[in-house]
Amino acid sequence: MNSLRNKVQLIGNLGNGPEIITVEKWTKLAAISEDFLSKAQKAVIEGKLINPSYGTNEGDKGYITEIKCNELLMLGK
């Protein structure tokens, strides 16, 4: 049951091209995403939600929501 925690599936058109920020090992999935995905392309992405926090110079704290992708299916042409 623990493998279902924070699991997310997204199906639709990409709003922007993929942004690869950090890759622990330069995986095939990251390379394929960077080379073949672009804005408005249809795709299915499955992964885990992660919410890292960051601090600003003014001392404010902010959060971002990201998806750590485990599975990718490109749809369309």
N, CA, C and O atoms as a Maestro MAE file, in Angstrom:
{
 s_m_m2io_version
 :::
 2.0.0
}

f_m_ct {
 s_m_title
 :::
 protein
 m_atom[308] {
  # First column is atom index #
  i_m_mmod_type
  r_m_x_coord
  r_m_y_coord
  r_m_z_coord
  i_m_residue_number
  s_m_chain_name
  s_m_pdb_residue_name
  s_m_pdb_atom_name
  i_m_atomic_number
  :::
  1 25 0.813 -1.186 0.000 1 A "MET " " N  " 7
  2 3 0.000 0.000 0.000 1 A "MET " " CA " 6
  3 2 0.865 1.261 0.000 1 A "MET " " C  " 6
  4 15 0.431 2.310 -0.477 1 A "MET " " O  " 8
  5 25 2.076 1.163 0.529 2 A "ASN " " N  " 7
  6 3 2.958 2.321 0.591 2 A "ASN " " CA " 6
  7 2 3.347 2.827 -0.795 2 A "ASN " " C  " 6
  8 15 3.647 4.011 -0.952 2 A "ASN " " O  " 8
  9 25 3.349 1.950 -1.806 3 A "SER " " N  " 7
  10 3 3.722 2.366 -3.155 3 A "SER " " CA " 6
  11 2 2.666 3.273 -3.783 3 A "SER " " C  " 6
  12 15 2.943 3.926 -4.788 3 A "SER " " O  " 8
  13 25 1.463 3.327 -3.211 4 A "LEU " " N  " 7
  14 3 0.418 4.195 -3.737 4 A "LEU " " CA " 6
  15 2 0.478 5.612 -3.159 4 A "LEU " " C  " 6
  16 15 -0.232 6.501 -3.629 4 A "LEU " " O  " 8
  17 25 1.294 5.820 -2.173 5 A "ARG " " N  " 7
  18 3 1.376 7.134 -1.535 5 A "ARG " " CA " 6
  19 2 1.969 8.160 -2.493 5 A "ARG " " C  " 6
  20 15 3.019 7.929 -3.092 5 A "ARG " " O  " 8
  21 25 1.289 9.290 -2.631 6 A "ASN " " N  " 7
  22 3 1.704 10.402 -3.492 6 A "ASN " " CA " 6
  23 2 1.809 10.027 -4.966 6 A "ASN " " C  " 6
  24 15 2.523 10.691 -5.718 6 A "ASN " " O  " 8
  25 25 1.116 8.983 -5.391 7 A "LYS " " N  " 7
  26 3 1.153 8.571 -6.789 7 A "LYS " " CA " 6
  27 2 0.211 9.446 -7.610 7 A "LYS " " C  " 6
  28 15 -0.894 9.765 -7.169 7 A "LYS " " O  " 8
  29 25 0.654 9.833 -8.807 8 A "VAL " " N  " 7
  30 3 -0.153 10.689 -9.665 8 A "VAL " " CA " 6
  31 2 -0.019 10.221 -11.112 8 A "VAL " " C  " 6
  32 15 1.049 9.784 -11.541 8 A "VAL " " O  " 8
  33 25 -1.118 10.319 -11.855 9 A "GLN " " N  " 7
  34 3 -1.126 10.043 -13.291 9 A "GLN " " CA " 6
  35 2 -1.709 11.259 -13.993 9 A "GLN " " C  " 6
  36 15 -2.795 11.721 -13.644 9 A "GLN " " O  " 8
  37 25 -1.000 11.767 -14.964 10 A "LEU " " N  " 7
  38 3 -1.460 12.916 -15.735 10 A "LEU " " CA " 6
  39 2 -1.556 12.527 -17.198 10 A "LEU " " C  " 6
  40 15 -0.635 11.920 -17.745 10 A "LEU " " O  " 8
  41 25 -2.665 12.872 -17.831 11 A "ILE " " N  " 7
  42 3 -2.880 12.598 -19.247 11 A "ILE " " CA " 6
  43 2 -3.330 13.900 -19.883 11 A "ILE " " C  " 6
  44 15 -4.304 14.507 -19.440 11 A "ILE " " O  " 8
  45 25 -2.622 14.333 -20.926 12 A "GLY " " N  " 7
  46 3 -3.037 15.555 -21.598 12 A "GLY " " CA " 6
  47 2 -1.933 16.168 -22.429 12 A "GLY " " C  " 6
  48 15 -0.941 15.518 -22.757 12 A "GLY " " O  " 8
  49 25 -2.128 17.440 -22.765 13 A "ASN " " N  " 7
  50 3 -1.158 18.170 -23.562 13 A "ASN " " CA " 6
  51 2 -0.173 18.886 -22.655 13 A "ASN " " C  " 6
  52 15 -0.559 19.430 -21.621 13 A "ASN " " O  " 8
  53 25 1.089 18.889 -23.036 14 A "LEU " " N  " 7
  54 3 2.104 19.573 -22.253 14 A "LEU " " CA " 6
  55 2 1.948 21.079 -22.408 14 A "LEU " " C  " 6
  56 15 1.814 21.578 -23.525 14 A "LEU " " O  " 8
  57 25 1.964 21.797 -21.306 15 A "GLY " " N  " 7
  58 3 1.871 23.249 -21.343 15 A "GLY " " CA " 6
  59 2 3.182 23.882 -21.762 15 A "GLY " " C  " 6
  60 15 3.186 24.941 -22.390 15 A "GLY " " O  " 8
  61 25 4.283 23.257 -21.428 16 A "ASN " " N  " 7
  62 3 5.634 23.693 -21.801 16 A "ASN " " CA " 6
  63 2 6.454 22.456 -22.111 16 A "ASN " " C  " 6
  64 15 6.021 21.335 -21.845 16 A "ASN " " O  " 8
  65 25 7.615 22.652 -22.663 17 A "GLY " " N  " 7
  66 3 8.534 21.531 -22.854 17 A "GLY " " CA " 6
  67 2 9.039 21.066 -21.499 17 A "GLY " " C  " 6
  68 15 8.929 21.805 -20.520 17 A "GLY " " O  " 8
  69 25 9.590 19.859 -21.416 18 A "PRO " " N  " 7
  70 3 10.071 19.344 -20.132 18 A "PRO " " CA " 6
  71 2 11.238 20.176 -19.608 18 A "PRO " " C  " 6
  72 15 12.081 20.649 -20.370 18 A "PRO " " O  " 8
  73 25 11.262 20.338 -18.308 19 A "GLU " " N  " 7
  74 3 12.353 21.063 -17.653 19 A "GLU " " CA " 6
  75 2 13.065 20.077 -16.750 19 A "GLU " " C  " 6
  76 15 12.542 19.696 -15.702 19 A "GLU " " O  " 8
  77 25 14.240 19.670 -17.148 20 A "ILE " " N  " 7
  78 3 15.004 18.701 -16.368 20 A "ILE " " CA " 6
  79 2 15.951 19.477 -15.481 20 A "ILE " " C  " 6
  80 15 16.905 20.090 -15.960 20 A "ILE " " O  " 8
  81 25 15.685 19.450 -14.181 21 A "ILE " " N  " 7
  82 3 16.448 20.254 -13.235 21 A "ILE " " CA " 6
  83 2 17.612 19.449 -12.664 21 A "ILE " " C  " 6
  84 15 18.768 19.857 -12.773 21 A "ILE " " O  " 8
  85 25 17.306 18.320 -12.065 22 A "THR " " N  " 7
  86 3 18.326 17.494 -11.433 22 A "THR " " CA " 6
  87 2 18.081 16.046 -11.820 22 A "THR " " C  " 6
  88 15 16.957 15.549 -11.748 22 A "THR " " O  " 8
  89 25 19.126 15.392 -12.222 23 A "VAL " " N  " 7
  90 3 19.020 13.977 -12.542 23 A "VAL " " CA " 6
  91 2 20.144 13.274 -11.808 23 A "VAL " " C  " 6
  92 15 21.319 13.534 -12.065 23 A "VAL " " O  " 8
  93 25 19.784 12.383 -10.891 24 A "GLU " " N  " 7
  94 3 20.797 11.673 -10.116 24 A "GLU " " CA " 6
  95 2 21.684 10.846 -11.031 24 A "GLU " " C  " 6
  96 15 22.910 10.928 -10.953 24 A "GLU " " O  " 8
  97 25 21.077 10.059 -11.888 25 A "LYS " " N  " 7
  98 3 21.763 9.330 -12.938 25 A "LYS " " CA " 6
  99 2 21.103 9.801 -14.224 25 A "LYS " " C  " 6
  100 15 19.876 9.881 -14.292 25 A "LYS " " O  " 8
  101 25 21.878 10.107 -15.227 26 A "TRP " " N  " 7
  102 3 21.256 10.599 -16.468 26 A "TRP " " CA " 6
  103 2 20.546 9.433 -17.127 26 A "TRP " " C  " 6
  104 15 21.132 8.719 -17.941 26 A "TRP " " O  " 8
  105 25 19.251 9.237 -16.768 27 A "THR " " N  " 7
  106 3 18.482 8.081 -17.195 27 A "THR " " CA " 6
  107 2 18.011 8.226 -18.629 27 A "THR " " C  " 6
  108 15 18.001 9.322 -19.189 27 A "THR " " O  " 8
  109 25 17.620 7.104 -19.213 28 A "LYS " " N  " 7
  110 3 17.076 7.112 -20.565 28 A "LYS " " CA " 6
  111 2 15.783 7.906 -20.618 28 A "LYS " " C  " 6
  112 15 15.526 8.606 -21.597 28 A "LYS " " O  " 8
  113 25 14.967 7.807 -19.577 29 A "LEU " " N  " 7
  114 3 13.699 8.532 -19.536 29 A "LEU " " CA " 6
  115 2 13.931 10.044 -19.579 29 A "LEU " " C  " 6
  116 15 13.201 10.760 -20.266 29 A "LEU " " O  " 8
  117 25 14.927 10.529 -18.861 30 A "ALA " " N  " 7
  118 3 15.238 11.960 -18.878 30 A "ALA " " CA " 6
  119 2 15.735 12.383 -20.259 30 A "ALA " " C  " 6
  120 15 15.338 13.431 -20.768 30 A "ALA " " O  " 8
  121 25 16.592 11.581 -20.858 31 A "ALA " " N  " 7
  122 3 17.120 11.920 -22.183 31 A "ALA " " CA " 6
  123 2 16.018 11.905 -23.240 31 A "ALA " " C  " 6
  124 15 15.980 12.779 -24.105 31 A "ALA " " O  " 8
  125 25 15.123 10.922 -23.178 32 A "ILE " " N  " 7
  126 3 14.007 10.840 -24.131 32 A "ILE " " CA " 6
  127 2 13.077 12.031 -23.948 32 A "ILE " " C  " 6
  128 15 12.628 12.623 -24.930 32 A "ILE " " O  " 8
  129 25 12.789 12.383 -22.720 33 A "SER " " N  " 7
  130 3 11.910 13.525 -22.451 33 A "SER " " CA " 6
  131 2 12.489 14.801 -23.033 33 A "SER " " C  " 6
  132 15 11.786 15.570 -23.689 33 A "SER " " O  " 8
  133 25 13.751 15.018 -22.793 34 A "GLU " " N  " 7
  134 3 14.393 16.238 -23.261 34 A "GLU " " CA " 6
  135 2 14.466 16.289 -24.790 34 A "GLU " " C  " 6
  136 15 14.314 17.358 -25.380 34 A "GLU " " O  " 8
  137 25 14.695 15.151 -25.427 35 A "ASP " " N  " 7
  138 3 14.875 15.110 -26.885 35 A "ASP " " CA " 6
  139 2 13.566 15.093 -27.665 35 A "ASP " " C  " 6
  140 15 13.491 15.674 -28.748 35 A "ASP " " O  " 8
  141 25 12.527 14.435 -27.135 36 A "PHE " " N  " 7
  142 3 11.348 14.173 -27.948 36 A "PHE " " CA " 6
  143 2 10.059 14.859 -27.498 36 A "PHE " " C  " 6
  144 15 9.101 14.905 -28.269 36 A "PHE " " O  " 8
  145 25 10.003 15.392 -26.282 37 A "LEU " " N  " 7
  146 3 8.783 16.061 -25.832 37 A "LEU " " CA " 6
  147 2 8.883 17.560 -26.066 37 A "LEU " " C  " 6
  148 15 9.950 18.153 -25.908 37 A "LEU " " O  " 8
  149 25 7.765 18.168 -26.443 38 A "SER " " N  " 7
  150 3 7.728 19.609 -26.647 38 A "SER " " CA " 6
  151 2 6.348 20.128 -26.264 38 A "SER " " C  " 6
  152 15 5.436 19.348 -25.988 38 A "SER " " O  " 8
  153 25 6.204 21.439 -26.250 39 A "LYS " " N  " 7
  154 3 4.948 22.079 -25.876 39 A "LYS " " CA " 6
  155 2 3.802 21.587 -26.748 39 A "LYS " " C  " 6
  156 15 3.976 21.402 -27.952 39 A "LYS " " O  " 8
  157 25 2.646 21.376 -26.159 40 A "ALA " " N  " 7
  158 3 1.387 20.967 -26.804 40 A "ALA " " CA " 6
  159 2 1.361 19.514 -27.251 40 A "ALA " " C  " 6
  160 15 0.375 19.089 -27.854 40 A "ALA " " O  " 8
  161 25 2.399 18.737 -26.981 41 A "GLN " " N  " 7
  162 3 2.390 17.315 -27.330 41 A "GLN " " CA " 6
  163 2 1.578 16.548 -26.297 41 A "GLN " " C  " 6
  164 15 1.611 16.872 -25.110 41 A "GLN " " O  " 8
  165 25 0.851 15.531 -26.748 42 A "LYS " " N  " 7
  166 3 0.050 14.697 -25.844 42 A "LYS " " CA " 6
  167 2 0.950 13.650 -25.193 42 A "LYS " " C  " 6
  168 15 1.805 13.049 -25.844 42 A "LYS " " O  " 8
  169 25 0.736 13.446 -23.887 43 A "ALA " " N  " 7
  170 3 1.558 12.485 -23.161 43 A "ALA " " CA " 6
  171 2 0.819 11.985 -21.924 43 A "ALA " " C  " 6
  172 15 -0.103 12.630 -21.425 43 A "ALA " " O  " 8
  173 25 1.246 10.818 -21.443 44 A "VAL " " N  " 7
  174 3 0.788 10.250 -20.179 44 A "VAL " " CA " 6
  175 2 2.023 10.165 -19.292 44 A "VAL " " C  " 6
  176 15 3.042 9.597 -19.684 44 A "VAL " " O  " 8
  177 25 1.925 10.733 -18.097 45 A "ILE " " N  " 7
  178 3 3.039 10.719 -17.156 45 A "ILE " " CA " 6
  179 2 2.553 10.123 -15.848 45 A "ILE " " C  " 6
  180 15 1.496 10.496 -15.340 45 A "ILE " " O  " 8
  181 25 3.328 9.197 -15.306 46 A "GLU " " N  " 7
  182 3 3.012 8.615 -14.006 46 A "GLU " " CA " 6
  183 2 4.227 8.786 -13.115 46 A "GLU " " C  " 6
  184 15 5.359 8.560 -13.541 46 A "GLU " " O  " 8
  185 25 3.987 9.183 -11.887 47 A "GLY " " N  " 7
  186 3 5.106 9.370 -10.976 47 A "GLY " " CA " 6
  187 2 4.643 9.701 -9.578 47 A "GLY " " C  " 6
  188 15 3.509 9.409 -9.197 47 A "GLY " " O  " 8
  189 25 5.539 10.321 -8.807 48 A "LYS " " N  " 7
  190 3 5.263 10.692 -7.422 48 A "LYS " " CA " 6
  191 2 5.301 12.199 -7.282 48 A "LYS " " C  " 6
  192 15 6.119 12.874 -7.908 48 A "LYS " " O  " 8
  193 25 4.407 12.722 -6.452 49 A "LEU " " N  " 7
  194 3 4.426 14.140 -6.127 49 A "LEU " " CA " 6
  195 2 5.500 14.404 -5.080 49 A "LEU " " C  " 6
  196 15 5.604 13.688 -4.084 49 A "LEU " " O  " 8
  197 25 6.286 15.427 -5.316 50 A "ILE " " N  " 7
  198 3 7.251 15.870 -4.315 50 A "ILE " " CA " 6
  199 2 7.066 17.372 -4.134 50 A "ILE " " C  " 6
  200 15 6.732 18.081 -5.084 50 A "ILE " " O  " 8
  201 25 7.280 17.847 -2.926 51 A "ASN " " N  " 7
  202 3 7.068 19.257 -2.599 51 A "ASN " " CA " 6
  203 2 8.304 19.829 -1.907 51 A "ASN " " C  " 6
  204 15 8.305 19.973 -0.684 51 A "ASN " " O  " 8
  205 25 9.351 20.157 -2.658 52 A "PRO " " N  " 7
  206 3 10.522 20.768 -2.018 52 A "PRO " " CA " 6
  207 2 10.227 22.201 -1.594 52 A "PRO " " C  " 6
  208 15 9.375 22.873 -2.174 52 A "PRO " " O  " 8
  209 25 10.939 22.650 -0.582 53 A "SER " " N  " 7
  210 3 10.783 24.033 -0.128 53 A "SER " " CA " 6
  211 2 12.071 24.795 -0.443 53 A "SER " " C  " 6
  212 15 13.130 24.204 -0.654 53 A "SER " " O  " 8
  213 25 11.950 26.102 -0.468 54 A "TYR " " N  " 7
  214 3 13.107 26.951 -0.711 54 A "TYR " " CA " 6
  215 2 12.957 28.225 0.108 54 A "TYR " " C  " 6
  216 15 11.855 28.585 0.520 54 A "TYR " " O  " 8
  217 25 14.060 28.891 0.334 55 A "GLY " " N  " 7
  218 3 14.038 30.154 1.060 55 A "GLY " " CA " 6
  219 2 14.498 31.282 0.152 55 A "GLY " " C  " 6
  220 15 15.349 31.084 -0.715 55 A "GLY " " O  " 8
  221 25 13.931 32.466 0.355 56 A "THR " " N  " 7
  222 3 14.332 33.636 -0.425 56 A "THR " " CA " 6
  223 2 15.328 34.466 0.381 56 A "THR " " C  " 6
  224 15 15.531 34.227 1.571 56 A "THR " " O  " 8
  225 25 15.938 35.429 -0.274 57 A "ASN " " N  " 7
  226 3 16.890 36.303 0.412 57 A "ASN " " CA " 6
  227 2 16.223 37.135 1.504 57 A "ASN " " C  " 6
  228 15 16.877 37.555 2.458 57 A "ASN " " O  " 8
  229 25 14.914 37.371 1.358 58 A "GLU " " N  " 7
  230 3 14.181 38.149 2.359 58 A "GLU " " CA " 6
  231 2 13.756 37.299 3.548 58 A "GLU " " C  " 6
  232 15 13.162 37.823 4.491 58 A "GLU " " O  " 8
  233 25 14.043 36.008 3.529 59 A "GLY " " N  " 7
  234 3 13.687 35.134 4.635 59 A "GLY " " CA " 6
  235 2 12.348 34.453 4.482 59 A "GLY " " C  " 6
  236 15 11.924 33.724 5.379 59 A "GLY " " O  " 8
  237 25 11.665 34.670 3.365 60 A "ASP " " N  " 7
  238 3 10.387 33.995 3.123 60 A "ASP " " CA " 6
  239 2 10.648 32.555 2.703 60 A "ASP " " C  " 6
  240 15 11.693 32.238 2.135 60 A "ASP " " O  " 8
  241 25 9.683 31.691 2.991 61 A "LYS " " N  " 7
  242 3 9.790 30.289 2.616 61 A "LYS " " CA " 6
  243 2 8.723 29.979 1.574 61 A "LYS " " C  " 6
  244 15 7.571 30.386 1.724 61 A "LYS " " O  " 8
  245 25 9.099 29.267 0.527 62 A "GLY " " N  " 7
  246 3 8.151 28.908 -0.517 62 A "GLY " " CA " 6
  247 2 8.225 27.424 -0.828 62 A "GLY " " C  " 6
  248 15 9.177 26.745 -0.443 62 A "GLY " " O  " 8
  249 25 7.230 26.935 -1.515 63 A "TYR " " N  " 7
  250 3 7.157 25.523 -1.878 63 A "TYR " " CA " 6
  251 2 6.865 25.395 -3.373 63 A "TYR " " C  " 6
  252 15 6.225 26.262 -3.968 63 A "TYR " " O  " 8
  253 25 7.335 24.322 -3.960 64 A "ILE " " N  " 7
  254 3 7.049 24.005 -5.353 64 A "ILE " " CA " 6
  255 2 6.468 22.596 -5.372 64 A "ILE " " C  " 6
  256 15 6.827 21.769 -4.534 64 A "ILE " " O  " 8
  257 25 5.586 22.319 -6.307 65 A "THR " " N  " 7
  258 3 5.079 20.967 -6.497 65 A "THR " " CA " 6
  259 2 5.672 20.430 -7.791 65 A "THR " " C  " 6
  260 15 5.528 21.041 -8.850 65 A "THR " " O  " 8
  261 25 6.340 19.286 -7.700 66 A "GLU " " N  " 7
  262 3 6.970 18.656 -8.854 66 A "GLU " " CA " 6
  263 2 6.509 17.206 -8.954 66 A "GLU " " C  " 6
  264 15 5.982 16.638 -7.997 66 A "GLU " " O  " 8
  265 25 6.714 16.625 -10.120 67 A "ILE " " N  " 7
  266 3 6.422 15.211 -10.322 67 A "ILE " " CA " 6
  267 2 7.713 14.506 -10.688 67 A "ILE " " C  " 6
  268 15 8.370 14.863 -11.666 67 A "ILE " " O  " 8
  269 25 8.073 13.507 -9.905 68 A "LYS " " N  " 7
  270 3 9.217 12.674 -10.236 68 A "LYS " " CA " 6
  271 2 8.675 11.552 -11.117 68 A "LYS " " C  " 6
  272 15 8.009 10.637 -10.633 68 A "LYS " " O  " 8
  273 25 8.965 11.632 -12.405 69 A "CYS " " N  " 7
  274 3 8.375 10.752 -13.408 69 A "CYS " " CA " 6
  275 2 8.994 9.355 -13.362 69 A "CYS " " C  " 6
  276 15 10.215 9.201 -13.379 69 A "CYS " " O  " 8
  277 25 8.119 8.334 -13.303 70 A "ASN " " N  " 7
  278 3 8.563 6.939 -13.354 70 A "ASN " " CA " 6
  279 2 8.211 6.285 -14.678 70 A "ASN " " C  " 6
  280 15 8.944 5.424 -15.165 70 A "ASN " " O  " 8
  281 25 7.086 6.692 -15.263 71 A "GLU " " N  " 7
  282 3 6.607 6.125 -16.518 71 A "GLU " " CA " 6
  283 2 6.213 7.257 -17.457 71 A "GLU " " C  " 6
  284 15 5.680 8.279 -17.023 71 A "GLU " " O  " 8
  285 25 6.478 7.067 -18.745 72 A "LEU " " N  " 7
  286 3 6.140 8.072 -19.744 72 A "LEU " " CA " 6
  287 2 5.626 7.381 -20.996 72 A "LEU " " C  " 6
  288 15 6.229 6.426 -21.486 72 A "LEU " " O  " 8
  289 25 4.509 7.874 -21.505 73 A "LEU " " N  " 7
  290 3 3.952 7.372 -22.760 73 A "LEU " " CA " 6
  291 2 3.628 8.569 -23.628 73 A "LEU " " C  " 6
  292 15 2.793 9.397 -23.264 73 A "LEU " " O  " 8
  293 25 4.289 8.666 -24.781 74 A "MET " " N  " 7
  294 3 4.024 9.761 -25.712 74 A "MET " " CA " 6
  295 2 2.848 9.361 -26.601 74 A "MET " " C  " 6
  296 15 2.836 8.268 -27.167 74 A "MET " " O  " 8
  297 25 1.863 10.245 -26.720 75 A "LEU " " N  " 7
  298 3 0.682 9.986 -27.530 75 A "LEU " " CA " 6
  299 2 0.723 10.834 -28.790 75 A "LEU " " C  " 6
  300 15 1.452 11.824 -28.850 75 A "LEU " " O  " 8
  301 25 -0.037 10.462 -29.775 76 A "GLY " " N  " 7
  302 3 -0.102 11.237 -31.005 76 A "GLY " " CA " 6
  303 2 1.054 10.905 -31.931 76 A "GLY " " C  " 6
  304 15 1.685 9.854 -31.824 76 A "GLY " " O  " 8
  305 25 1.312 11.838 -32.846 77 A "LYS " " N  " 7
  306 3 2.356 11.608 -33.865 77 A "LYS " " CA " 6
  307 2 3.723 11.901 -33.359 77 A "LYS " " C  " 6
  308 15 4.698 11.755 -34.096 77 A "LYS " " O  " 8
  :::
 }
 m_bond[307] {
  # First column is bond index #
  i_m_from
  i_m_to
  i_m_order
  :::
  1 1 2 1
  2 2 3 1
  3 3 4 2
  4 3 5 1
  5 5 6 1
  6 6 7 1
  7 7 8 2
  8 7 9 1
  9 9 10 1
  10 10 11 1
  11 11 12 2
  12 11 13 1
  13 13 14 1
  14 14 15 1
  15 15 16 2
  16 15 17 1
  17 17 18 1
  18 18 19 1
  19 19 20 2
  20 19 21 1
  21 21 22 1
  22 22 23 1
  23 23 24 2
  24 23 25 1
  25 25 26 1
  26 26 27 1
  27 27 28 2
  28 27 29 1
  29 29 30 1
  30 30 31 1
  31 31 32 2
  32 31 33 1
  33 33 34 1
  34 34 35 1
  35 35 36 2
  36 35 37 1
  37 37 38 1
  38 38 39 1
  39 39 40 2
  40 39 41 1
  41 41 42 1
  42 42 43 1
  43 43 44 2
  44 43 45 1
  45 45 46 1
  46 46 47 1
  47 47 48 2
  48 47 49 1
  49 49 50 1
  50 50 51 1
  51 51 52 2
  52 51 53 1
  53 53 54 1
  54 54 55 1
  55 55 56 2
  56 55 57 1
  57 57 58 1
  58 58 59 1
  59 59 60 2
  60 59 61 1
  61 61 62 1
  62 62 63 1
  63 63 64 2
  64 63 65 1
  65 65 66 1
  66 66 67 1
  67 67 68 2
  68 67 69 1
  69 69 70 1
  70 70 71 1
  71 71 72 2
  72 71 73 1
  73 73 74 1
  74 74 75 1
  75 75 76 2
  76 75 77 1
  77 77 78 1
  78 78 79 1
  79 79 80 2
  80 79 81 1
  81 81 82 1
  82 82 83 1
  83 83 84 2
  84 83 85 1
  85 85 86 1
  86 86 87 1
  87 87 88 2
  88 87 89 1
  89 89 90 1
  90 90 91 1
  91 91 92 2
  92 91 93 1
  93 93 94 1
  94 94 95 1
  95 95 96 2
  96 95 97 1
  97 97 98 1
  98 98 99 1
  99 99 100 2
  100 99 101 1
  101 101 102 1
  102 102 103 1
  103 103 104 2
  104 103 105 1
  105 105 106 1
  106 106 107 1
  107 107 108 2
  108 107 109 1
  109 109 110 1
  110 110 111 1
  111 111 112 2
  112 111 113 1
  113 113 114 1
  114 114 115 1
  115 115 116 2
  116 115 117 1
  117 117 118 1
  118 118 119 1
  119 119 120 2
  120 119 121 1
  121 121 122 1
  122 122 123 1
  123 123 124 2
  124 123 125 1
  125 125 126 1
  126 126 127 1
  127 127 128 2
  128 127 129 1
  129 129 130 1
  130 130 131 1
  131 131 132 2
  132 131 133 1
  133 133 134 1
  134 134 135 1
  135 135 136 2
  136 135 137 1
  137 137 138 1
  138 138 139 1
  139 139 140 2
  140 139 141 1
  141 141 142 1
  142 142 143 1
  143 143 144 2
  144 143 145 1
  145 145 146 1
  146 146 147 1
  147 147 148 2
  148 147 149 1
  149 149 150 1
  150 150 151 1
  151 151 152 2
  152 151 153 1
  153 153 154 1
  154 154 155 1
  155 155 156 2
  156 155 157 1
  157 157 158 1
  158 158 159 1
  159 159 160 2
  160 159 161 1
  161 161 162 1
  162 162 163 1
  163 163 164 2
  164 163 165 1
  165 165 166 1
  166 166 167 1
  167 167 168 2
  168 167 169 1
  169 169 170 1
  170 170 171 1
  171 171 172 2
  172 171 173 1
  173 173 174 1
  174 174 175 1
  175 175 176 2
  176 175 177 1
  177 177 178 1
  178 178 179 1
  179 179 180 2
  180 179 181 1
  181 181 182 1
  182 182 183 1
  183 183 184 2
  184 183 185 1
  185 185 186 1
  186 186 187 1
  187 187 188 2
  188 187 189 1
  189 189 190 1
  190 190 191 1
  191 191 192 2
  192 191 193 1
  193 193 194 1
  194 194 195 1
  195 195 196 2
  196 195 197 1
  197 197 198 1
  198 198 199 1
  199 199 200 2
  200 199 201 1
  201 201 202 1
  202 202 203 1
  203 203 204 2
  204 203 205 1
  205 205 206 1
  206 206 207 1
  207 207 208 2
  208 207 209 1
  209 209 210 1
  210 210 211 1
  211 211 212 2
  212 211 213 1
  213 213 214 1
  214 214 215 1
  215 215 216 2
  216 215 217 1
  217 217 218 1
  218 218 219 1
  219 219 220 2
  220 219 221 1
  221 221 222 1
  222 222 223 1
  223 223 224 2
  224 223 225 1
  225 225 226 1
  226 226 227 1
  227 227 228 2
  228 227 229 1
  229 229 230 1
  230 230 231 1
  231 231 232 2
  232 231 233 1
  233 233 234 1
  234 234 235 1
  235 235 236 2
  236 235 237 1
  237 237 238 1
  238 238 239 1
  239 239 240 2
  240 239 241 1
  241 241 242 1
  242 242 243 1
  243 243 244 2
  244 243 245 1
  245 245 246 1
  246 246 247 1
  247 247 248 2
  248 247 249 1
  249 249 250 1
  250 250 251 1
  251 251 252 2
  252 251 253 1
  253 253 254 1
  254 254 255 1
  255 255 256 2
  256 255 257 1
  257 257 258 1
  258 258 259 1
  259 259 260 2
  260 259 261 1
  261 261 262 1
  262 262 263 1
  263 263 264 2
  264 263 265 1
  265 265 266 1
  266 266 267 1
  267 267 268 2
  268 267 269 1
  269 269 270 1
  270 270 271 1
  271 271 272 2
  272 271 273 1
  273 273 274 1
  274 274 275 1
  275 275 276 2
  276 275 277 1
  277 277 278 1
  278 278 279 1
  279 279 280 2
  280 279 281 1
  281 281 282 1
  282 282 283 1
  283 283 284 2
  284 283 285 1
  285 285 286 1
  286 286 287 1
  287 287 288 2
  288 287 289 1
  289 289 290 1
  290 290 291 1
  291 291 292 2
  292 291 293 1
  293 293 294 1
  294 294 295 1
  295 295 296 2
  296 295 297 1
  297 297 298 1
  298 298 299 1
  299 299 300 2
  300 299 301 1
  301 301 302 1
  302 302 303 1
  303 303 304 2
  304 303 305 1
  305 305 306 1
  306 306 307 1
  307 307 308 2
  :::
 }
}
